[in-house]
């Protein structure tokens, strides 16, 4: 079956109450604004469905979990308002994960860059493979991981976030991400990852839904200001993306020169 050129987001809820949200984009599962909006809609739909016990968020393919923001779309931004609105797409995804009444398990089968690291940080529990190295490359293109920084710092702490951000050109290994707290479990390959994921979700789906919902609320205590905070951060990124430095860097990355 051929995959659409502009990508897609799918939602399937099993008879046992496991809601699987999967996304795909041909550019290394990067996220243009239309897919960000669809992710929000699917997360909200799964969370509000009475049949859902657990949500699994995953991408398709076997190489890259998510390459973050769509560079093609970033190059189309010509004013601050449009820039802020684009980065607010990531803010809305994180806030949808945070406010969902259901526990969200994120499956990271390959490399995660930029906003992809943010998706992993938006999980209540995260499983990955050894191939799931991470990188926050934003400084290298003249912006910063401002929208996702509260979520990432919440998981790995300020020192590790500083290393990940300042070493913007370097990948950190999946084991590094596990040691710092972004990943909860790391497996040798995708079959082992999926076996563990199936076992975990089946077990969670058998637990008392009210207990899971109360746990969810406890896990996100202290983040009540994120609706405002993340959108403020989006405005910072939305202004920086207009700079000549960033525009040249984006062209360089897309042409393979950097």
Phi and psi in degrees as a GROMACS rama.xvg file:
@    title "Ramachandran Plot"
@    xaxis  label "Phi"
@    yaxis  label "Psi"
@TYPE xy
-77.1752  147.239  UNK-2
-99.5779  142.868  UNK-3
-65.562  145.339  UNK-4
-67.1547  -27.6939  UNK-5
-94.6922  4.30697  UNK-6
83.9331  178.18  UNK-7
-162.458  165.221  UNK-8
-131.346  125.859  UNK-9
-117.589  151.248  UNK-10
-130.176  128.96  UNK-11
-134.283  129.631  UNK-12
-111.121  119.476  UNK-13
-77.4173  168.876  UNK-14
-62.8641  -25.2131  UNK-15
-87.8067  2.17072  UNK-16
90.0878  16.517  UNK-17
-92.7753  112.794  UNK-18
-93.7563  116.818  UNK-19
-106.655  119.84  UNK-20
-106.175  119.572  UNK-21
-122.398  139.277  UNK-22
-125.992  154.956  UNK-23
-147.454  139.65  UNK-24
-146.68  137.682  UNK-25
-63.3087  -22.9944  UNK-26
-88.79  69.8345  UNK-27
54.4731  39.2794  UNK-28
54.481  37.041  UNK-29
-71.7528  166.77  UNK-30
-123.642  98.4567  UNK-31
-73.3804  170.091  UNK-32
-62.0593  -33.6316  UNK-33
-65.6042  -37.2529  UNK-34
-74.3212  -34.6239  UNK-35
-60.4661  -43.7424  UNK-36
-64.6627  -38.3602  UNK-37
-68.2954  -36.4981  UNK-38
-60.6368  -45.2194  UNK-39
-59.0164  -46.2319  UNK-40
-62.487  -41.5946  UNK-41
-72.0299  -38.391  UNK-42
-62.6988  -44.2194  UNK-43
-65.7858  -40.6781  UNK-44
-64.5529  -44.0128  UNK-45
-65.2431  -42.3768  UNK-46
-66.555  -30.5878  UNK-47
-92.2114  -5.48753  UNK-48
-80.1153  125.118  UNK-49
-65.3517  -18.0955  UNK-50
-81.9878  -14.9065  UNK-51
-78.8116  130.338  UNK-52
-105.582  -42.6809  UNK-53
-139.318  145.026  UNK-54
-111.352  132.367  UNK-55
-111.648  127.431  UNK-56
-110.948  125.424  UNK-57
-148.049  164.536  UNK-58
-113.881  166.538  UNK-59
-94.3591  165.268  UNK-60
88.6185  177.252  UNK-61
-127.289  9.9394  UNK-62
-112.723  -55.1483  UNK-63
-119.031  125.877  UNK-64
-66.5971  -54.3095  UNK-65
-165.094  128.853  UNK-66
-90.07  6.14218  UNK-67
86.6766  -145.946  UNK-68
-64.5334  148.544  UNK-69
-74.6373  113.186  UNK-70
-64.2283  -35.8537  UNK-71
-58.637  -41.734  UNK-72
-73.3474  -35.7027  UNK-73
-58.4665  -36.0095  UNK-74
-70.5704  -16.4477  UNK-75
-88.5859  -7.66952  UNK-76
-76.1853  126.187  UNK-77
-122.606  -2.42452  UNK-78
-150.498  162.542  UNK-79
-61.6587  -41.0169  UNK-80
-62.9997  -43.071  UNK-81
-66.0768  -39.216  UNK-82
-63.6051  -45.0678  UNK-83
-63.1917  -39.0949  UNK-84
-65.9939  -39.8671  UNK-85
-61.6195  -51.3277  UNK-86
-69.6233  -22.9208  UNK-87
-65.3365  -20.5619  UNK-88
-60.4963  -41.1517  UNK-89
-68.6564  -36.8569  UNK-90
-61.0782  -41.7227  UNK-91
-67.0541  -36.7384  UNK-92
-64.3158  -47.3044  UNK-93
-62.8648  -41.143  UNK-94
-69.7283  -31.6412  UNK-95
-66.0141  -41.4024  UNK-96
-62.4361  -44.4873  UNK-97
-63.2283  -42.7549  UNK-98
-92.8152  -5.02572  UNK-99
-60.6037  136.808  UNK-100
-75.0575  -6.91803  UNK-101
-107.692  145.373  UNK-102
-62.5092  134.079  UNK-103
-113.234  122.285  UNK-104
-102.413  126.033  UNK-105
-104.759  131.936  UNK-106
-104.711  115.615  UNK-107
-113.252  99.8548  UNK-108
-91.0841  -13.4077  UNK-109
-151.973  -165.696  UNK-110
-59.8632  144.588  UNK-111
-125.281  126.187  UNK-112
-126.873  139.875  UNK-113
54.191  -118.719  UNK-114
-58.9899  -23.0834  UNK-115
-64.7574  -36.2195  UNK-116
-65.7511  -36.9044  UNK-117
-61.861  -40.105  UNK-118
-61.8989  -43.0167  UNK-119
-61.5333  -38.8395  UNK-120
-72.2856  -20.2593  UNK-121
-79.9764  -1.83958  UNK-122
-77.6215  154.618  UNK-123
-84.3219  -25.7318  UNK-124
-155.255  138.769  UNK-125
-131.984  126.914  UNK-126
-113.01  141.441  UNK-127
-144.424  170.725  UNK-128
-104.004  169.621  UNK-129
-62.057  -21.9372  UNK-130
-82.3715  -2.58129  UNK-131
-87.5393  60.1881  UNK-132
-67.8081  156.643  UNK-133
-127.744  153.105  UNK-134
-154.725  137.605  UNK-135
-107.032  97.2024  UNK-136
-93.242  5.85153  UNK-137
-59.3014  -41.4283  UNK-138
-59.5639  -31.205  UNK-139
-67.833  -18.4154  UNK-140
-111.954  13.7981  UNK-141
89.1834  8.75316  UNK-142
-120.277  -154.821  UNK-143
-155.975  163.366  UNK-144
-81.8573  53.7953  UNK-145
-70.5089  -40.8065  UNK-146
-67.1481  -43.3765  UNK-147
-86.3834  -8.97575  UNK-148
-58.9751  -39.4481  UNK-149
-60.818  -39.5727  UNK-150
-69.9231  -43.7021  UNK-151
-68.6017  -44.7168  UNK-152
-63.7998  -35.9797  UNK-153
-59.1806  -32.7099  UNK-154
-88.3449  -44.3513  UNK-155
-110.444  -8.46018  UNK-156
87.4794  163.02  UNK-157
-68.9825  -38.4097  UNK-158
-63.8673  -47.733  UNK-159
-67.2499  -37.2644  UNK-160
-62.6469  -40.6179  UNK-161
-60.4795  -44.1167  UNK-162
-62.9785  -45.4779  UNK-163
-64.3247  -36.2958  UNK-164
-77.9204  -46.8371  UNK-165
-70.6895  -35.6187  UNK-166
-84.9302  58.1397  UNK-167
-66.3182  -19.7328  UNK-168
-95.4137  -2.99227  UNK-169
-110.721  134.665  UNK-170
-79.6365  142.688  UNK-171
-106.77  143.565  UNK-172
-70.3644  163.655  UNK-173
-61.64  -35.6179  UNK-174
-65.947  -38.1825  UNK-175
-59.9095  -45.6213  UNK-176
-63.0871  -34.9538  UNK-177
-70.4848  -43.8639  UNK-178
-61.5633  -33.7848  UNK-179
-85.2519  -13.7217  UNK-180
107.082  1.28052  UNK-181
-73.29  -46.5956  UNK-182
-98.0237  139.538  UNK-183
-88.5547  -34.813  UNK-184
-142.506  143.254  UNK-185
-128.816  134.17  UNK-186
-121.575  159.681  UNK-187
-65.4431  -36.9776  UNK-188
-154.125  178.385  UNK-189
-65.5246  -42.6344  UNK-190
-57.9806  -41.7611  UNK-191
-67.278  -38.1384  UNK-192
-60.632  -48.1529  UNK-193
-69.1042  -33.5285  UNK-194
-63.5457  -43.5263  UNK-195
-66.7692  -40.0324  UNK-196
-63.0909  -44.8315  UNK-197
-61.7864  -42.288  UNK-198
-64.4876  -42.5942  UNK-199
-66.9613  -47.1526  UNK-200
-66.9432  -36.7959  UNK-201
-62.4719  -40.3386  UNK-202
-67.9085  -45.2842  UNK-203
-63.6314  -37.4895  UNK-204
-65.2129  -18.0181  UNK-205
-89.5559  -6.28789  UNK-206
-82.3249  165.055  UNK-207
-63.7221  120.837  UNK-208
-60.4645  -33.6879  UNK-209
-68.5883  -35.3957  UNK-210
-65.3209  -40.9426  UNK-211
-64.6017  -40.2641  UNK-212
-66.6136  -39.8857  UNK-213
-67.0417  -36.8118  UNK-214
-61.8319  -42.4905  UNK-215
-56.7327  -44.2506  UNK-216
-63.417  -39.9598  UNK-217
-66.4502  -39.7494  UNK-218
-61.2996  -28.6396  UNK-219
-108.275  16.8351  UNK-220
-58.7125  141.045  UNK-221
89.0292  3.70702  UNK-222
-111.381  16.7713  UNK-223
-64.1706  -18.1266  UNK-224
-90.6667  6.21604  UNK-225
-69.6545  -27.2561  UNK-226
-55.0662  -44.9438  UNK-227
-80.6055  -45.5622  UNK-228
-60.1276  -48.2654  UNK-229
-67.0162  -32.7384  UNK-230
-73.5945  -31.5714  UNK-231
-64.1354  -41.3801  UNK-232
-65.4134  -35.5605  UNK-233
-61.6699  -35.5549  UNK-234
-65.6437  -35.8913  UNK-235
-62.7464  -49.9913  UNK-236
-63.7672  -38.0812  UNK-237
-63.4513  -28.2923  UNK-238
-81.9708  -42.0148  UNK-239
-64.0873  -32.4479  UNK-240
-65.8106  -16.8312  UNK-241
-80.1957  -11.9503  UNK-242
-66.7842  152.876  UNK-243
-62.0596  -37.2224  UNK-244
-57.4081  -50.2591  UNK-245
-67.1016  -41.545  UNK-246
-61.7959  -41.8711  UNK-247
-66.9236  -40.3118  UNK-248
-63.9068  -41.082  UNK-249
-63.3138  -44.113  UNK-250
-60.7488  -39.3074  UNK-251
-63.9786  -44.7436  UNK-252
-63.305  -43.2008  UNK-253
-68.3589  -29.01  UNK-254
-87.8849  -3.01754  UNK-255
80.0226  13.8997  UNK-256
-86.9178  -17.1662  UNK-257
